[in-house]
């Protein structure tokens, strides 16, 4: 059975990667066409747009992975059924459940691949993509390092450790230089932009460097009319869906500690946690349709079924999660409902064909 399991797994894996490559390439082409409208703004060039689209591709691959797995499984197993290989396997005494176990094994490999993309490749690529695009369009002096984001506004050098989705700045340090000499340092726990464009710094500590002394002042709030470009920060504020699980946990902790709304971030976290499971469910969902249509229908029919199921899962997932948030439903429950529903469909389908 190990040889057959490897053969089935290799077939499903190659077809899944092929479908994923095609879907990501198509998405990248349309995204590049859309970026051409912004070419010419600031120093944003065609090459910058191309780099931006390439860096966005890991995120596209992560989002498209479940439907790509479904289509790839339907194509791969459908090809085995078309060439009567599945029939031969079953005639040799291999049951559908044994074949399903083989498919589940490659599903674990695909789940690991999804985790690697979502946790390591996508967050860094998305951050670099936003920085390249925003820096080119804004033409502001800026730098992103391991210590946070740095920006220069007049004589001020601003360091921001983190930018939330609503452009709230977390852990802000402002260094004021006069004629190359550091005159003061202002540190604030957070900075919130007001309707008039000014920034309200909260829990502020100011340190002044005099010729012979060092003075420290503290205040609850301060208003700064010109701190940093809001458009620049909007571009640097990477969507929660593109963050790693560790960063999402950190941001949820901060939001709860400061009594801020964390539901959208929690939803992104649970979506991140359940996305690998949806990969396995898509694989199991393809099996009933392959075995039920061994004697009828070809590749076109299986593709049509896969597209309908993929679109159905995508729409239902978005609908349930957003309706759940609007009606006060827990993000964990909202993300689990589509998974449980499609899992039930897969189990019922497998029971019908076995």
JOURPE-V664321 format. One record per residue. SS is DSSP state (~ for helix, > for strand, _ for the rest). PHI is phi in radians with two decimals (NA if undefined). D_CENTER is the distance of its C-alpha to the mean C-alpha in whole Angstrom. Layout:
ss phi d_center
SS PHI D_CENTER
SS PHI D_CENTER
//
This chain:
ss phi d_center
_ NA 37
~ -1.11 35
~ -1.15 36
~ -1.16 35
~ -1.08 32
~ -1.15 31
~ -1.14 32
~ -1.13 30
~ -1.08 27
~ -1.10 27
~ -1.11 27
~ -1.15 24
~ -1.11 22
~ -1.11 24
~ -1.18 23
~ -1.14 20
~ -1.13 19
~ -1.14 21
~ -1.10 19
~ -1.08 16
~ -1.07 18
~ -1.13 19
~ -1.11 16
~ -1.16 14
~ -1.10 18
~ -1.10 18
~ -1.08 15
~ -1.13 16
~ -1.11 19
~ -1.16 19
~ -1.15 16
~ -1.14 19
~ -1.07 22
~ -1.16 20
~ -1.25 20
~ -1.09 23
~ -1.15 24
~ -1.68 23
_ -1.11 25
_ 1.89 28
_ -1.34 27
_ 1.09 28
_ -1.87 27
_ -1.31 24
_ -1.93 26
~ -1.09 25
~ -1.15 24
~ -1.11 22
~ -1.12 20
~ -1.16 20
~ -1.12 18
~ -1.04 16
~ -1.15 15
~ -1.11 15
~ -1.25 12
~ -1.43 10
~ -1.11 11
~ -1.01 9
~ -1.14 6
~ -1.13 8
~ -1.10 9
~ -1.14 7
~ -1.23 7
~ -1.55 11
~ -1.08 11
~ -1.02 13
~ -1.13 15
~ -1.15 16
~ -1.11 17
~ -1.09 20
~ -1.14 21
~ -1.11 22
~ -1.16 23
~ -1.08 25
~ -1.21 26
~ -1.14 27
~ -1.20 29
~ -1.13 31
~ -1.15 32
~ -1.11 33
~ -1.21 35
~ -1.10 36
_ -1.57 38
_ 1.11 39
~ -1.23 38
~ -1.14 36
~ -1.10 40
~ -1.12 42
~ -1.06 39
~ -1.20 40
~ -1.18 44
_ -1.42 44
_ 1.70 43
_ -1.55 39
_ -1.41 38
~ -1.12 35
~ -1.15 33
~ -1.16 34
~ -1.14 32
~ -1.09 29
~ -1.12 29
~ -1.12 29
~ -1.15 26
~ -1.12 24
~ -1.12 25
~ -1.22 23
~ -1.09 20
~ -1.13 20
~ -1.13 20
~ -1.16 17
~ -1.08 15
~ -1.09 16
~ -1.11 14
~ -1.08 11
~ -1.09 11
~ -1.10 12
~ -1.15 9
~ -1.24 6
~ -1.66 9
~ -2.07 11
~ -1.40 10
~ -1.13 7
~ -1.01 7
~ -1.16 11
~ -1.14 10
~ -1.11 8
~ -1.10 11
~ -1.13 14
~ -1.09 13
~ -1.12 13
~ -1.15 16
~ -1.09 18
~ -1.15 18
~ -1.22 19
~ -1.10 22
~ -1.19 23
~ -1.43 23
~ -1.48 25
_ 0.98 27
_ -1.77 27
_ -1.31 28
> -2.63 25
> -2.67 23
> -1.93 20
> -2.28 21
_ -1.17 21
_ -1.51 23
> 2.13 20
> -1.77 21
> -1.98 24
> -2.46 26
> -2.02 30
> -2.25 31
_ 1.08 35
_ -1.45 37
> -1.68 34
> -1.95 31
> -1.94 28
> -1.98 26
> -2.16 22
> -1.28 21
> -2.69 18
> -2.14 17
_ -1.37 15
_ -1.08 14
_ -1.60 17
_ 1.16 18
_ -1.20 20
> -1.65 21
> -2.00 21
> 1.02 24
> -1.79 26
> -2.20 29
> -2.12 31
> -1.88 34
> -1.86 37
> -1.89 39
> -2.19 42
_ 0.94 44
_ 1.38 42
> -2.00 43
> -1.24 40
> -1.74 42
> -2.76 39
> -2.28 36
> -2.02 34
> -2.10 31
> -2.35 29
> -1.19 27
> -2.75 25
> -2.34 26
> -2.09 25
> -1.37 26
_ -1.57 29
_ -1.10 30
_ -1.49 32
_ 1.64 30
_ -1.35 31
> -1.97 29
> -1.80 30
> -1.55 30
> -2.08 31
> 0.93 32
> -1.71 34
> -2.25 36
> -1.95 38
> -2.07 40
> -1.84 42
> -1.79 44
_ -1.58 48
_ -1.14 50
_ -2.20 52
_ -2.61 49
> -2.27 46
> -1.96 45
> -2.16 42
> -2.22 41
> -2.24 39
> -2.63 38
> -1.25 36
> -2.49 35
> -2.50 35
> -1.85 34
> -2.07 33
_ -1.29 34
_ -2.46 32
_ -1.87 29
_ -2.75 26
_ -1.16 25
~ -1.15 23
~ -1.12 21
~ -1.09 21
~ -1.22 19
~ -1.06 17
~ -1.25 15
~ -1.43 15
_ -1.38 13
_ -1.20 9
_ -0.97 8
~ -1.04 7
~ -1.11 4
~ -1.67 3
_ -1.48 6
_ -1.38 8
~ -1.08 10
~ -1.08 13
~ -1.16 12
~ -1.14 11
~ -1.03 15
~ -1.11 16
~ -1.23 15
~ -1.10 16
~ -1.06 19
~ -1.13 20
~ -1.09 20
~ -1.20 22
~ -1.11 24
_ -1.77 25
_ 0.98 25
_ -1.88 22
_ -1.21 20
_ -1.96 17
~ -1.10 17
~ -1.17 13
~ -1.21 12
~ -1.13 13
~ -1.11 12
~ -1.08 8
~ -1.13 10
~ -1.21 12
~ -1.10 9
~ -1.15 8
~ -1.27 11
~ -1.61 12
~ -1.07 10
~ -1.08 12
~ -1.15 15
~ -1.12 15
~ -1.08 15
~ -1.15 18
~ -1.16 19
~ -1.09 19
~ -1.11 21
~ -1.15 24
~ -1.22 24
~ -1.32 25
~ -1.07 28
~ -1.02 30
~ -1.24 30
~ -1.21 31
~ -1.27 34
~ -1.28 35
_ -2.01 35
_ -1.10 37
_ -1.71 40
_ -2.48 38
_ 1.49 36
_ -2.10 34
~ -1.11 31
~ -1.04 31
~ -1.13 31
~ -1.15 28
~ -1.09 26
~ -1.08 27
~ -1.10 26
~ -1.09 23
~ -1.11 22
~ -1.09 23
~ -1.17 22
~ -1.10 18
~ -1.11 18
~ -1.08 20
~ -1.14 17
~ -1.07 15
~ -1.17 17
~ -1.12 18
~ -1.09 15
~ -1.13 14
~ -1.11 18
~ -1.16 19
~ -1.14 16
~ -1.30 17
~ -1.15 20
~ -1.10 20
~ -1.13 19
~ -1.14 22
_ -1.84 24
_ 1.35 23
_ -1.37 22
_ -1.05 20
~ -1.00 16
~ -1.11 17
~ -1.18 20
~ -1.05 18
~ -1.38 15
~ -1.43 18
~ -1.03 20
~ -1.07 19
~ -1.10 18
~ -1.14 22
~ -1.11 23
~ -1.27 22
~ -1.13 23
~ -1.10 26
~ -1.10 27
~ -1.13 26
~ -1.14 29
~ -1.10 31
~ -1.13 31
~ -1.13 31
~ -1.17 34
~ -1.27 36
~ -1.65 36
_ -1.66 37
//
